[in-house]
Amino acid sequence: MNNSIMKKIICVLSLPLAFSQLVSAQQKFSISGTVTGDAPAKYYLQYSDGTKRITDSAIVKNGSFRFTGTLAQTTPGMFSAALSNNMTGNKKEQAYLFLEPAPMTINIKNGDLSTIVLKGSVSNEDNVQLEKAKEAATVQYKPLLEALRNEKDHDKSAAIREQLTPYFNINSQLSRKFIREHHNSYLSLYLMRFEVGSMTLDSAKYYYNSLSAALQKSKDGQEIGKEIKSLEAGSPGSVAFNFSKPDINGQPLSLSDFKGKYVLLDFWASWCVPCRAGNPHLLELYKQYKDKGFEVISVSDDDRNHDAWKKAVEKDGIGVWKHVLRGLDMNKRMKNEPNPEDVSDHFGIHSLPTQILVDPKGVIIARYGGGGEEHEALDAKLKSVLP
């Protein structure tokens, strides 16, 4: 299971909060709305003015409503409108749109937000066309996404995530096609935030460097640049970050403890189907090379479910090598605060499984994304360095 897919699932559920703004001169926007049929008493608008999140409301009178506000100069935002008298958070009563600092109009038929049409925002019009192109895959994965939201069983949730993978891959390719063809579009910058995590280093640099200088200098552009630097830090030629963590048995462990050995950093999770499927092969490699100066340190993405982590290690029989948790702190992540204890961030890990091979001097010499072909590449690499 690709961890970037799970990130995309989370982002789909929180799109109105995901797009930060370039803090610069403020420009005004206005939205003149018309609604037919059974309209609510109010519409609610959530957006960022470049420094903070704002929730505004507008009374519907004679089928009309109006919003005014400010956005960071030339930078689009996102807003969600709830078809109710209060902010219930019901996703079925929200529409996600790109705003621009300009006069805009909205039309809603029969009070149904799924019919919403926004005019006056180029970014939004681009996004509407892109979503139409993605519609075939989206229609098919929506039932699976709903099933995932409602599924409480750990193993069943993992199986549903795996089923979602091909649909998200289709949409990902369409997003990347848009970025390649629209170097100056704010939508390209927005899409890059979700795509960069599943890109190779060369691919991430290619797409990022193709963006205009103005987009790269924006707050989101700078954040993408940081992610690419993290990916570079976890790629061949870089010195591996020397992390220290308590292992699965509570004993201290540092990467530097294994200087003089080839160390495979195995980034995985108990809920990751391909990770678990690859464990038997990794066991074979460990048995073959452990006496030749080879060690495995598995870094798990199970910080929020220690029991599932330990059960998976036991069930798969992989307790023969070292195990630590990545150090994910969701509170810091949601607040966009630094979390230096997160091992995955230091290696630019955004998809699972990912395996990084470190040489005896502590230098990264290979990086693999998992799967059959990646297994073959790892096999060949180990055979060449540990004959």
HELIX and SHEET records of a PDB file:
HELIX    1   1 ASN A    3  LEU A   13  1                                  11    
HELIX    2   2 LEU A   15  LEU A   17  5                                   3    
HELIX    3   3 LYS A   91  GLU A   93  5                                   3    
HELIX    4   4 LEU A  113  THR A  115  5                                   3    
HELIX    5   5 VAL A  122  ASN A  150  1                                  29    
HELIX    6   6 HIS A  154  GLU A  181  1                                  28    
HELIX    7   7 TYR A  186  GLU A  195  1                                  10    
HELIX    8   8 VAL A  196  SER A  198  5                                   3    
HELIX    9   9 LEU A  201  SER A  210  1                                  10    
HELIX   10  10 ALA A  213  LYS A  217  1                                   5    
HELIX   11  11 LYS A  219  ALA A  233  1                                  15    
HELIX   12  12 LEU A  255  PHE A  258  5                                   4    
HELIX   13  13 VAL A  273  TYR A  289  1                                  17    
HELIX   14  14 LYS A  290  LYS A  292  5                                   3    
HELIX   15  15 HIS A  306  ASP A  316  1                                  11    
HELIX   16  16 MET A  330  MET A  334  1                                   5    
HELIX   17  17 VAL A  343  HIS A  346  1                                   4    
HELIX   18  18 GLY A  372  VAL A  385  1                                  14    
SHEET    1   A 4 SER A  64  ALA A  72  0                                        
SHEET    2   A 4 GLN A  26  VAL A  35 -1                                        
SHEET    3   A 4 PRO A 103  ILE A 108  1                                        
SHEET    4   A 4 VAL A 117  LYS A 119 -1                                        
SHEET    1   B 2 LYS A  42  SER A  48  0                                        
SHEET    2   B 2 ARG A  53  ILE A  59 -1                                        
SHEET    1   C 2 GLY A  77  SER A  80  0                                        
SHEET    2   C 2 TYR A  96  LEU A  99 -1                                        
SHEET    1   D 2 SER A 244  PRO A 246  0                                        
SHEET    2   D 2 PRO A 252  SER A 254 -1                                        
SHEET    1   E 5 LYS A 322  LEU A 325  0                                        
SHEET    2   E 5 PHE A 294  SER A 300  1                                        
SHEET    3   E 5 TYR A 262  TRP A 268  1                                        
SHEET    4   E 5 THR A 354  VAL A 358 -1                                        
SHEET    5   E 5 ILE A 364  TYR A 368 -1                                        
END                                                                             
